[in-house]
Amino acid sequence: MKRKIYIFIFAISIFIFFGSIYLNFLVNKPIDVKSIYISANITDKSGLDLNSSFLSFGNVAKGTVSSRSIIFSNNYERKIEVFVSLSGKIKEVASFENNFVILPGESKKISFSVSAGHDTREGFYDGEAVFKIYLA
């Protein structure tokens, strides 16, 4: 009789374990994912790119920092939490604000910076900023 109780408790434990994993993936799934292309050219001279279709830093001189911002709006009826990540070579030189909450109907200015140290290798750096949006 004790053996049946142990088997029953073990089966219930396994069910709860796998059920909690399933619910964790279900609940922690983003409601939307957005991305924007980012590029910068590290060189010995500065230059500005006013392109508004993506986040371009243009030419960034060694030893300087260039910053650009975007406005992120919450068009949902609930507050959202946004997680930002970078992909590609741009993550070697870029920094940004990450993990923030935006209330319904509000907007947030998100700044991105490219730092070109004196020892940064010249060249073209690009990639994407990926915004994962979760209900908060």
N, C-alpha and C positions, 0 to 999 in steps of 0.2 A: 504494500500500500504506500509506504514512504517513497518508493521508487517512482510510482505514478505521479505523486505530488511533485517530486523533483523534476520530472520530465515536463509536467504541466507548467511549472514555474519557469523552467528553461525556455519552453516554447513561447510563453507570454513575453519573456524578456527579449527574445529574438524579434518577435513581432513589434514590440515597442521600439526597439533599437532601429530596425529598418523603417518603421513608420516615421520616426523622428527625423531620420535622414531624408526621407522623401519630402516631408513637410518643410524641412529646412531649405531644400532646393526649390520647392514651390513658392515659399514665402519670400526668399531672397532673390528672386528673379527680377531683373530690371524691367520697368514698364516701358522704357524706350532707351535707345542707344543712338547718339548723334556723333558725328565726327566732322572735323574740319582739317583741311590740309594746311601745313605750316612749313615755311622754308626760310632759310637765311644763308647768305653767302659771306663767309668769314674771309676777309681780305685786308689789305693794308690801307684802304680808303673807305670812308663811309659813303653811303648813298641811301636814299629813301625810296620805298616802293609803296605807292598809295592804292594798290589793288584792294578792292573791297569784297572780292568773291572768295578770298581765302586769306589766311593770316601770314602775310609776307613781311619779313623784316628788311628785305633788300640787302645791301652791302653793310656789313657790320665790321668796323675797323678793330684790329687787335688792340686790346687794352681798354675797350669800351663796353658799355651795356646799352642795349636797345630794348625798348618796351613797347608793347601794343596791347590793346584791350578789346574785349568783346562784351556785348551785353547779352546775358542769358536770362530769359523770361520764363516765369512759371505760368503756363496757361491751363494748368490743371486746377480742379476744385479743392484739392488738398495740398498741404505742404509737401515739398519734395526734397530729397537729399540727392546731391549730385557728387559723383566721384569722377575725377579727371585722371587720365593716364596718357602718356605719350608713347608713340611707337616710331621706329625708324631712327635714323642717325641724329635727328634734331634733339633727342633726349640727352645727348652728350653735352649740349650747350644751353638748353632751355630750362627755365624754372617757371612755376606757376602756383596759384593757390589751389588747394585740393580739399575735397570733402567739406561741402557747405550745404546749408539748408536755405530754401527760398519759400516764403509763404505764398499762398494763392494770390495771383494777380500782381505779384511784385517781380522786380527784376534785380539782377546783381551784375555789377561790373567785374569781370574777371581779367586780371592782368597776367600777361605772359612776358617774360624777359629772356633775352639771349645775351649771355655773358661770353665775350671773347677775350680770354686772358692773353697775356703776351706769349704764352707758350702753346696756345690753341693752334692746331694745324689749320692752315688756310684751306678753303674748299667749300663745297656746297653741302649744306645740311638740310634735310627735309624729313617729313614724316607726317603723322596725324595726331591731333588731340582727340581722344575719345571720351565722350561724356556719357556715363551710365547713370540713368535716372531711376530712382526708387521712390516709392511712396514712403513718407516719413511718419 
